[in-house]
């Protein structure tokens, strides 16, 4: 169970637009400052400023190299938290992503606990074989974070029809002076991004959602730090995730690479299980 929790925390950054299951979570977004989106959309200066900040952020991340990478491999250590307190000594992980909708995470020194996401399906592979991830507790959170992932917002949302942009001024985020922009899609879903005013790199991402069962509003945030250049792409080696204001997870990369060919069989849970035999 401990590894299942760590796996769920690790798979917070995804590569493709969310499957239809993402719409099962009731949106709880409103235009910034509670002003109607129609009135804000007429403020062309505000929209132009938001576009400028976003363009600068994408260029700082690597421009076309960032927008077009297809494979990503990472290695590092992840920590999980409960009510803001660490509940593990850290777990080694290897993560592999293939655009647009494949992800694999291997845990422990033996790399014998594997979680695979392929399209809208999720699986866990252990010595016991293949297990479908339980929808509410395991798969749905991944699908939600997948949908709001930084790569998806910058690579997919910005190209969708009906997108609205709101520049919200300069503010302090993660102890850095930042420009704040909110992006809202045609489904009234919103993501707020903070970009360092000097480096223009993303510092923080925030989105909210309302649980369809208990109707409670939840806030999820990610903080990006320790950027390093990897194959012309600025990569955050330290990522902290918060859930309703409390630290939920941290991951620290030791290595990363892009566009190293990944065989599709890596994202087939049955092939992974067969390889273990």
N, C-alpha and C positions, 0 to 999 in steps of 0.2 A: 504493500500500500504506500510506503514511504517513497518508493521509486515512482509510483504512478503520480504522486503529487508533484515530485520534481519534474517529471516529464511534462505535466500540464503547465508548469510554470515556465519551462524552457520554450515551449512552442507558442511564444507570444508574438513572434515576428514572422509573418507569412508572406507568400509570394503571389497570390492570385486573388481575384475578386471572390468574395465569399459565395458559397453555394446558396441555394434558395433557403436553406435552414436559417441563415442569418436574419431573415425577415421575421422569424418566429419571435425574436426579442422585440418587445414593444419599444419604439423610439421615444425618448424623452428630451428632444432637442427643441430649443427655441432660439430665434435670432439673437445675436449679441445685444446686451443692454435692453432686452425686451422690446426693441423697436421692430415694427413689421418689416419683413424681408423686402416688401415692395418699396418701402420708403428708402431703405438702405441701398437698394439696387440702383436708385437714381443718382446716388452720390458717386459720380464717375472718378473724382479725385481719390476717394477712398478705395475704390476698386483698383485703380491703377497702382496705388501704393501697395496694396495687398499682392498684386501680381508681381511687382518689382521685388518685394521681399521673398516671395516664393521662387522667382527666377534666380535670385542671388543664392538662395539656399540650395537649389538643384545644381547650380554651377559649382558651388563650394563642395558639394558631395562628389563631383566628378563629371557633371554634365552628361554627355551622351554615354560615357562609360557606365555611369550610374543607371541611366534610363534603359540601357539595353543588355545588362548582364543577364545570363541565362542559368548559370549554375553557381552555387556558393557552397563552400565547405568551411566548417569552423571546428575548433577544438578549444575546450576551456573547462572551467569549474563553475558549478551553479550552487546557490544556497537558497533555501526556502525559509519563510518566516511565518509565524502565527501570532496575530495581534502585535506585529512589529518586533517580535523576539525571534531570534534564529532558532530553528528546531532541527538543524542538521549541521554536520561538520563539513558539508560540501560534497558534491558528487561530480566526478569527472564526466564529461560528455563530449560526444562527437555529433555534429549536426550537418546534414546535407540537404540542400534545397535545389529543386529543379523547376524553373519557371514554366508554366504558371501555377501549377497546383499540386506539386509533390514535395513532401518533406519527410525526413527520417532522422530520428534522434537515437543514439546508442549511449547507454549508461554503464557505469562501473569500469574498473580496470579491465575486466574481462569482456566488456562490451556485450554482455549477455542479456540485457534488458533493452528491448527495441520498441520504439513507437513509430508507426508509419501512418502518414496521411496522404491519401491519393484521391483527388477530387473532393467529394463530400463524404468520404469514408475514412474511418480511423480504426487502427488496430494496434494491439500490443502483442509482441512476440517474445516469449520466454521459453524455458525448457519444457513448459507444459504445453506449448504449441501456440496457436493463434487465437486471440480473443478479440471480439468486436468491442470497441470502446462503448461504455454506457453513455447514452445520449445526453441526459441532463447534466450529470456531474463531470463528464470527461470530454465528450465531443462538442457539445454546445459552447462551452467556454473557448475552446480552440477556434471554432468557426467564427465566433464573435471577434476575437482578437485578430484573426486572419483577415476579417472584413475591414478592420480599422488599422491594419498594419501601416507603418510609415511608408514602406515601398508602394503599397497599393494606393494610398492617398496621393502620393506625388506622381506615380506612374499611371494610375488608372482614373482616379476620381477627377483629376484636373482636365481630363479629356472627355468627360461625360457631358451630355447636354443638360442644361438646367442647373449647372453648378453656380453657387453664389459665394463670393469672397468678401470678407470683412476685415479691414485693417483696424486693430484695436489699440494701437499706440505702443509705446515702450513701457516695459515693466520688468521687474526682477523675477527670474525663474531659475531655480536650482543655483542660486547665488550668483547669477550672471545677468548683466543688462541685456535685455532681449527685445526684439520686435515681435508682437503677437498678432497672429492671423487666424481667423476661423474660416473653415471651408465647410459649406453645407451643400449636400446633394439634393436631387429632386425628390428624394424620399424623406426629407426633413431630418436627415442624419448629419451630425456635425462633428468635426474634429478641430481642436484648437492646437496650434503649433507655435512654439517659441523658438526664434532664431537668434543666435548670438549676434549682437550689433557689430562686432568686429570681424569675426571669422565667417559669419553668416551661416554657420552650421546649425542644424537642429539641436536644441537643448532639451526640449520637453514636448511631449504629446499628451493630450487629454481628451477623453470622450466620456459621455454619460449614456446610461441606458436604464430602462425601468423593467424590473423583473415581472414577467406576465403572471406569475403565480401570486406573489405577495405584494406586488405593486410598489415595492421599495425602489427608490432611485439609487443607482450605483455609479460611482466615479472611478474610472481606471486611468492611470497615468504611467508614462514611461519617461525616464530621464537618461539621456545619452551623454557619455563622457569618454575621455581618453581616446580621442580620435587618432587613427593612424592611417597613413596612405598605404593602400594595398592595391597594386595593379591599377593605379590611377583612380581609385575609388576611396574616398575618405570613409573609414569604417570605425564605428563606435566599439571599442574593445570592452567598455564597461557599460552595462545597462541595468538600471534599477526600476523595478515595477512596483507601483503602489495601488492598493485597492481600498477605496473609501478612506484615503488619507493615511493608511498604515502600510508600512513596507511589507510587500508580499514575496518578493524574489529579487535576487541579484545574480548576474552572470558576468564572468570575467574571462575574456578570450585570451588564449596564449598563441593562437595562430588563426589565420584566415586566408582564403584564396578564392578566386573567381574563375569561372569558365573552364574549370578542369572537368573533362567529360565524365558524366555520371550515367551509368547504365540504368535503363528503366527497370531492370530486375531488382535494383536496390529498393524500389518502392512497391514491390510485390510482397505482401506479408507471407504468402505461402512459399515463395522462393526463399525468403529469409529463414523460415522455419525449416525448410528442407536442408538448407545449408548447415544448420546447427546439428543435424543428425550425424 
